[in-house]
């Protein structure tokens, strides 16, 4: 009897001493609401990675700038404060113009041309991130950009004096060229800025308008499909290297799938966002021929400006895109 008890106690002690299955936890800061299609896609990516690694790698998505503000995310990933994150590429235009290729107005005009630009831009951007200790996992485009305003716009002249929300150096430059007043406002702060009258106009996609319920303050949306900025998901190389090969392979596979599904979802939802704006009372329309022509001329100016500052990298991207 004593022998049996002793054996049982020893067995129990051995079981207690066994180490639990190692689990790695990563934080993924994101700038947009949990309901935004980009963020929904991030959560699916995280769930896929968790499933593929048998729960050994758990990625927590922090939506709407709750962990880091939009302009802080890239730095957080680079320094290892966050292991992985989602960044709007054009926000990094001042750091390096190559990040801003997809923010040049009217360089692209639809999903097909935006995918072609993404393919041309990717190797240049990936190389720069690699040198900074990060790996590019995937990108995903926003729907085509348009102009939101509180009044009718029939020409560039009508944009003079608008209090313009800028989300990137390119949208700030656009405001300067049309003589509006650029004010940098991140997506998480847009609703409040509109409600307080800090801004009364901006360029963005239908998705941003729906996220922020802009119909509560603004009245017009001019669909331009003038360019499609992309979000990119980046990972800290040191954090990635600490994972075993099977986990690294799981991340790569999940990223490839997430990129395909996110681009498809963006295109699928694009018209629905505009329909939602209209259903809530906004006047959704194309720009008049005169207005569109004037904006296209501004786009040409901005393309030339971007090519000058981006140098060899910019030329390589545009040459590959225009092939």
N, C-alpha and C positions, 0 to 999 in steps of 0.2 A: 504493500500500500504506500509506504513511504517512498519507495523507488518510483512508483507511478506519479506521485505528487511532485517529486523532485524533477522528473523528466518533463512533466507538464509545465512547471514553472520555468525551466530552462528554455523550453520551446517557445513559450510566451515571450520571454525576454528577448529571444533571437528575433521574433517577429517584430517586436517593438523597435529593435535596433536597425531593422532594414530601412534604407533610405527611401523616401517617397520618390516617385518618378519626377525627374527634374522638369520644372516648368519655367519658361522664359516669358517675361511680360514686356511688351513694347507699348509706348504711347504714340498715337498718330493724331497730331493736331490738324484741324481743318478749319477753314474760314467761313464756311457756309452752313445754313440751317440743316438740321438732321433730315428734313424732308426734301432738300434739294437733291436732284438726281445724281450729282457728283458724290454727295455724301452717302446716299443710299448705295451707290456703287462701291464706295470705300468699305462700307459695312459688309457687303457681300464678299469683297476681297478678303477682309479680315476673317470672316466666317469660313471661307474656303481654305485659308491658310491653317486655321485652327483644326479643321477637319482633316486636312491632308497630313498634318503633323501629329495627329492623335492627341491634340490638346497640349502638346509640348511647347507650342508658341502661341501665345494669346496676345492679339493686338487690340487695344482699346481705342476707339475713334472718339475724339473730343471735338464735337461740332461747334460751329458758330463762333469761332475765336475764343472758346471758353478756356483753353489751356494757354495758347499763345495767340496774339493778334496776327492778322494776315501778314503784316510786314515783318513779323518776328520769327515766322515758322522756319524759313530756310536757314537762318542763323542757328536756331535751336537744333535742327538736324545736323548741321555742319559741326557743331560743338559737342554733339552727343547728349544734349539735354533732353532731346526727344530722338528716338531711334529712327523714326520714319515720319513723313509729313506730306501734306498736299499744298502746293504753291501755285499761284497764278503766275505764269512765266513772265508776262509783260511787266509785272511789278519789279522785275530785276533789270529792266532796261538800262537804268543808270549805272548799275554795276558792270554790265557788259551788254552792248547793243544786240548781240546774237540772241539773247533771251527775248528780245522784243520784235522779232520778225513777224510774228503772227498778230502783232498789234498795229501794224502799218495799215491805215485805212485804205480799203479798196484794192489791196494786193491780191486778196482772194475774194471770191464772190459766191461760193456754195460749198457743200461738204466735199465734193470731189476735189476741188482745187485746194481746200483746206487740208485734206489728207495728203495731197501731193506736197504741200508746203511743210507739213509735219514730218514727212519722210526726209525732206531735204534739210530740215533744221535739226533733226534728232542727233546725227553723229557729231555735229559741232557742239551742241549743248551737252551731250553725254561726255564728251572729252573734257569740257570745262568743269563739269561737276566732278568727274573722276579726279582731276587735279586738286580739287578742294576737299577730297575725302568722302565723296558721295557717289551713289550709283543711281542712275535714272531707271525707274521701273516701268512707268508707262505715262502716256499723256491722253488727254481727252478734251475735245473742243466744246466750247459753249455754242449755242445756236447763234445765227447771224446777228450782228449788232444793228441797233437802230437808235433813233433819238427820241427821248422822252421830253415833254415840255408842258408848260401850263398854259400855253397859248398856241395859236396857229402859226406855223412856219412855212413860208412860201419861197424864201430865199435865204442866203447866208446873212444878208443884211438884217433879217428878222432875229438873228441870234445875238446881235450886239447887246451887251449888258446883261445877258442871262447869268444867273448864279449857278455855275456849272459844276456838278460833282465829277471829279476826275478820279479814276482808279489806277492810273498808270501814267508814266511820263508822256506816252503818246496821246492819251486823251487830254492831258493837260496842255500839250502843244496844240492839239486841235482847237481847244478853247481859245488859245492865244490868237490863232490864225483867223478865227471868226469874231474876235473881239468880245468874247464872253469872259467871265471871271472864274478861273479854275480854282476849285477848293478840293483838296484831297480828302476823300471820305471812303472808308472801307465798307464792305458790304454789310457787316454786322451793325454798322452805325447809320446806314442809309435811311431807314424808316424815321428815326428821330430827327435826322438832318432835314428831311422833307417836312415833317410835322412842325418843326420850329421855324421853317422858312429859311434855313441856312443855305439851302440849295433849291432851285426850282427847275432844274433840267439836268440831263446827263445822257451819255451814250452807253448802252448795254444791250443785253439780250432780253427776250421775252421772259426767260426764266427768272432773271433778277427782278423784273417788274412784278411778277407773281409772288416771289418770295417776300417782297417788301410791300405788297398791296398798294402799289403806287397810285391806283385809281382814287385813293382817299385824298390825295393832294394834287395829282396831275391829270391832264385832260387829253393829251395827244401822244400818239406813238407813231413815228415815221419809220417803217420797215425798210432798211437799206441793204441788209445782207452784205454789208461792206467789208467785214472782216470777222474772223472767228478766233479770239484768243483761246489759249489752252491752259488747263490746269495740268501740272505734272506731279507725279508721286515719286518722291526721292527717299533714299535710305542711307543711313550712315554706314560707310564701308567697314569700319571697325566693328560695329554691332553685327553687321551681316557676316563678317568673317568668323565671329565667335560661334555661329550656328554650325551644326553638322551639315554635311553635303545634302542629305535628304531634305532638311528644312530649307536650305538655300534653293534646291531644285523646286520645292513646293511653292516658294515665294515667286520664283521666275515663272512657273506655270500659271499661278494665280494671277500674276500681273499681266501676262499675255491675254488671258481670258477676260480680265477686267477691262483692258484697253478696247478689245473688240466689242464687248457688251456696252461699254459706256458711250462710245462713238455711235453705236446703233441706237441707243436710247436717246441720245441728244437729238439725233435726226428725227426719230419717231415722235418726240414730244414737241418739237419746235413750233409747229402750227398750232398745237393745242394751247401753248402758252399765249399766243396771240389771240386765240379764241376766248381765253379766259379774261384777258384784258378787255376785249370788246364786250363780253357779257357783263362786265362790271362797269360799263359806261364810258370806257375810253374810246376815242376816235382813232381806230387803227387804220393806217393807210400807207400807200407808197408816197415817196417824196415827189413833188411835181417835177416835170422834165427840167425846168430851170434850176430848181433847188438841187436836184440830183447831179446835174452837169457841173454846178459850182462846187459841190462837195467832191466830185471826182477830180476836179482840178486841184483842190487842196490835197487830195490823196496823192496825186502825182508829185506835188511839192514835198510832201512828207516822205514819200518813197526815196526821192533824191537826197533828202536830208539824212535819212537813215543809212543809205548806202555810203554816204561820205563818212559818217562817224563809225560805221561798222567795219569798214576796210575790207581786208581779204576775206574775213569770215562772212560778211554780208554778201559779198560778191559770189562766194562759193555757194551760199544758200540760195540766192536768187537765180544763179545760173542753173543749179540742179533743179530748182522748181520750174523754171521756164523751158527745160529740155523737152 
